[in-house]
């Protein structure tokens, strides 16, 4: 009975460690997807001459969750007549935030970008998108560095924590 309990404790803490490591590896991947999505938004605005809601609707179909959900909610809020683009952006961002692997830095970058969205002509909007992409590039580099530094450690820490708990309970 003790052996089964010990195995369950080790499996549970190891699983927790792997889940924490998964979040570390998801962050750079989601950041790359977000950068591509913003580049697609730039192309839709600059060359497709699409409205913001149409552009976001197209983008939502090109990506997987949580970005697809974000862009579709944003497009829906705009098409329903949301008065302020910035509030529609922030509400859409807040609604999916806990489903992403993003950190606080990405939230601030995206929130600030949302404040400028739809308030300028195409050329200025393009400059804001490119500035946001530069900030996201910096965040992606930070995420890759953290992944390399901590991913293996977190996995091992989960297993070793379980082992320590088993030893203390014996």
C-alpha positions as CSV (number, residue, x, y, z in Angstrom):
1,X,0.0,0.0,0.0
2,X,2.9,2.3,0.9
3,X,4.5,1.5,-2.4
4,X,1.4,2.4,-4.4
5,X,1.1,5.7,-2.5
6,X,4.8,6.5,-3.1
7,X,4.4,5.8,-6.8
8,X,1.3,8.0,-7.0
9,X,3.1,10.9,-5.2
10,X,6.1,10.7,-7.6
11,X,3.9,10.5,-10.7
12,X,1.8,13.4,-9.6
13,X,4.7,15.7,-8.8
14,X,6.6,14.6,-12.0
15,X,3.4,15.4,-14.0
16,X,3.3,18.8,-12.3
17,X,6.9,19.5,-13.3
18,X,6.2,18.5,-16.9
19,X,3.2,20.8,-17.0
20,X,5.2,23.7,-15.8
21,X,7.9,22.9,-18.4
22,X,5.2,22.8,-21.1
23,X,4.2,26.3,-20.3
24,X,7.9,27.4,-20.7
25,X,8.0,25.8,-24.1
26,X,4.6,27.1,-25.2
27,X,5.4,30.7,-24.6
28,X,8.0,31.1,-27.4
29,X,5.8,29.1,-29.8
30,X,2.8,31.3,-29.1
31,X,4.9,34.4,-29.4
32,X,6.0,33.4,-32.9
33,X,2.4,32.8,-33.8
34,X,1.4,36.1,-32.4
35,X,4.1,37.9,-34.4
36,X,2.9,36.1,-37.6
37,X,-0.7,37.1,-36.8
38,X,0.3,40.8,-36.4
39,X,2.2,40.6,-39.7
40,X,-0.9,39.2,-41.3
41,X,-2.9,42.0,-39.8
42,X,-0.4,44.5,-41.2
43,X,-0.7,42.9,-44.7
44,X,-4.5,42.9,-44.5
45,X,-4.6,46.5,-43.5
46,X,-2.0,47.8,-45.9
47,X,-2.5,45.7,-49.0
48,X,-5.9,44.1,-48.6
49,X,-7.5,47.3,-47.6
50,X,-9.8,45.3,-45.4
51,X,-11.6,46.7,-42.4
52,X,-10.2,45.8,-39.0
53,X,-13.1,43.4,-38.3
54,X,-12.7,41.6,-41.6
55,X,-8.9,41.4,-41.3
56,X,-9.2,39.9,-37.8
57,X,-11.9,37.5,-39.0
58,X,-9.5,36.3,-41.7
59,X,-6.6,36.0,-39.2
60,X,-8.7,34.0,-36.7
61,X,-9.2,31.3,-39.4
62,X,-5.4,31.0,-40.0
63,X,-4.3,30.2,-36.4
64,X,-5.0,27.7,-33.7
65,X,-6.3,28.5,-30.2
66,X,-5.9,30.7,-28.2
67,X,-5.0,33.3,-30.9
68,X,-7.9,32.2,-33.2
69,X,-10.3,32.8,-30.3
70,X,-8.8,36.1,-29.5
71,X,-9.0,37.5,-33.1
72,X,-12.5,36.1,-33.6
73,X,-13.8,37.6,-30.4
74,X,-12.2,40.9,-31.3
75,X,-13.7,40.8,-34.8
76,X,-17.1,40.0,-33.3
77,X,-17.0,42.8,-30.9
78,X,-16.1,45.2,-33.7
79,X,-18.8,44.0,-36.0
80,X,-21.4,44.2,-33.1
81,X,-20.7,47.9,-32.9
82,X,-18.3,48.2,-30.0
83,X,-17.7,52.0,-29.8
84,X,-14.0,51.9,-29.0
85,X,-11.5,49.7,-30.7
86,X,-9.2,49.8,-27.7
87,X,-11.9,48.6,-25.3
88,X,-12.8,45.7,-27.7
89,X,-9.2,44.8,-28.0
90,X,-8.6,44.8,-24.2
91,X,-11.8,42.9,-23.5
92,X,-10.9,40.2,-26.1
93,X,-7.3,40.1,-24.7
94,X,-8.6,39.7,-21.1
95,X,-11.0,37.0,-22.1
96,X,-8.3,34.6,-23.4
97,X,-5.4,35.7,-21.3
98,X,-5.4,32.8,-18.8
99,X,-5.5,30.3,-21.7
100,X,-2.2,31.6,-23.0
101,X,1.4,31.0,-21.9
102,X,2.2,34.7,-22.2
103,X,3.8,36.7,-19.5
104,X,3.1,40.2,-18.1
105,X,5.5,41.8,-20.6
106,X,3.4,40.5,-23.5
107,X,0.2,41.7,-21.9
108,X,1.6,45.2,-21.6
109,X,2.9,45.3,-25.2
110,X,-0.5,44.0,-26.5
111,X,-2.5,46.4,-24.3
112,X,-0.5,49.4,-25.5
113,X,-0.8,48.2,-29.1
114,X,-4.6,48.0,-28.6
115,X,-4.7,51.6,-27.4
116,X,-3.3,52.7,-30.8
117,X,-5.3,50.3,-33.0
118,X,-7.7,52.0,-35.3
119,X,-6.8,55.6,-34.3
120,X,-4.3,56.3,-37.1
121,X,-4.0,56.2,-40.9
122,X,-2.6,53.1,-42.6
123,X,1.1,54.3,-42.5
124,X,1.0,55.2,-38.8
125,X,-0.8,52.0,-38.0
126,X,1.9,50.1,-39.9
127,X,4.6,51.8,-37.7
128,X,2.7,50.8,-34.5
129,X,2.5,47.2,-35.7
130,X,6.2,47.1,-36.5
131,X,7.0,48.6,-33.1
132,X,4.9,46.0,-31.4
133,X,6.7,43.3,-33.4
134,X,10.0,44.6,-32.2
135,X,8.8,44.5,-28.6
136,X,7.5,41.0,-29.1
137,X,10.8,39.9,-30.6
138,X,12.5,41.0,-27.4
139,X,9.9,39.1,-25.3
140,X,10.4,36.0,-27.5
141,X,14.2,36.1,-27.0
142,X,13.6,36.3,-23.3
143,X,11.2,33.4,-23.4
144,X,13.6,31.2,-25.4
145,X,16.3,32.0,-22.9
146,X,14.1,31.1,-19.9
147,X,13.0,27.9,-21.7
148,X,16.6,26.9,-22.2
149,X,17.6,27.8,-18.7
150,X,14.6,26.4,-16.7
151,X,12.8,23.7,-18.7
152,X,14.9,20.7,-17.8
153,X,15.3,22.0,-14.2
154,X,11.6,22.2,-13.7
155,X,11.0,18.7,-15.0
156,X,13.7,17.3,-12.7
157,X,12.4,19.4,-9.8
158,X,9.0,17.9,-10.1
159,X,10.4,14.4,-9.8
160,X,12.8,15.2,-7.0
161,X,10.1,16.9,-5.0
162,X,8.0,13.8,-5.2
163,X,11.0,11.7,-4.1
164,X,11.6,14.1,-1.2
165,X,7.9,13.8,-0.1
166,X,8.1,10.0,-0.3
167,X,11.3,10.0,1.7
168,X,9.9,12.3,4.4
169,X,6.7,10.2,4.7
170,X,8.5,6.9,5.1
